[in-house]
Amino acid sequence: MWFWRNLHRQGPVRVITIATQKGGTGKSTLAVNLAAGLALEGHRTLLIDADPQANSTYVLTGDQLLQPSLYEVMVTNSATLPEVAVSCRLALDLCPSNILLSAADIVLSSVPGRERILSRKLRALTGYDFVIIDTPPSLGILTVNALVASGEVLVPVGMSTFALIGLGLLEDTINQIKENLDIENLHILGAVGTFHDRTNVARNTMAALEERFGSILFKTMIPRTVKLEEANNRLKTIYEYEPNGAGAQAFQALVQEVMTHGQE
């Protein structure tokens, strides 16, 4: 059984973007369950859904059309992050998304300093230990904003060759952002294998990840289990749906690794 620990602060807020060029890697599942796990550990946590598909928003609220949302924060500039944040269960706060956010690339294309909009908006936040940002499976303006606003990037990698190709594109984008926008503190926190099973493809993918990432490859691997998808379908985190199952245990371990990495 899960118990909420006393909320506490241990230092400056950690902003972690979950990003990948490849869809189908369990990115939103990772965002929701990592954020909820951190909240359950007693850390005041905000999940920002920057993906117009609003999958994270839907799992936590049952609504993909919530307003106001990040659209009002980033695109129309008519609200602040604290104004649109909603309190969810498990002591987790959410800045919701909806389909309107898909217009961001077009609407913001001519806005000066468009890459730093979210970074500026984060200045209005107080009282959080962690901000987790879920991003679209692309490298457009929303993902770039998330990367610029964060110090750390967590990369979910599905067990496929194509996921490794997407990883290379993301690394190139991060390097370009650091060089072109003069950002020094952005780094890859680590990569985490998702949909892991006992196939040869999974073993080969993990071997490639170990070669590329070395010590920053998370030891925890998120297993391929139908329970995670069932939890999403029932609008629950894995901790609520199957708290003693393999998926919940994996995310518990991942949360501990994320917290430990931040103390190194």
Steps between C-alpha positions, in 0.01 A plus 500: 500500500615852422519774759568868434811625671528849642558757229845649511745704302864406456633781282440668165223366281607231255343537156512175303379473143396161369572508129548273203477540124334159470135439583380182667767489770266538797601864547176622658470186714851575622415866568183424697643221713833669565327820610248312714778292653697810595186649656442181698856530631401832654638732233276785389475421130346670197447312174485731197328336204656667196369239256190605299385136509437563872551137598642586842213741559247235406643234733499738797172683436293301249477813282705589191333839452571672830514879493690703589805300408861540394361656182393809696839510671725468196300602193244765599698621804172541689582291807790395722605148591366530857166619361448197276647233730246256643540274801471131421488196723820363657603854601601578140438827316443517124526773239262352240522490123243482222489486121518880469867474590567342159488854356809603694751437221310726258384771739836538675718477189550877480503578874836635621660275759245226431742230619503646854127555559455206735825580679369849575164365612666262746629799694149550640510159669588461866492217748580206273778246531449349154351615173455218248427601139332262256573595138376408151682224310662763278766768521277802436461821697326334797779248553767766449327719761495211744869425443599865543294524819650191659838402630452129450367275226371149558481295181263203473628244250273224376650166411545563126761616251284795399494629858881512495489710182266745672740517792779618272281778361413614852866512599575716196216736589623537859851582377363760256289662772797522735717655231252732326316623809804506727353260756757324713299317766297272273606137509361152453412362840482155351322256275249247622401189310126457455290207383783275607460125457718195447532520122823526304392844378474623858841357589660660193335835569617503862853410389497796262372728778773383736761574237368850435397612848721298731457613858196721434289212371243433770522154651123489520317374192126545460358159410262423219186426699135528407430642847656835407270534199202386706583764760500770229168374366348520847646848557722388785868506580663161533525557877123524521424220256749230599714632787683170557554403137811503284415838343458678833817343636695615194375856534578502871856403414518764226382771741776404742758515221380843387526634853846344545628638168404847616713467813817397319 
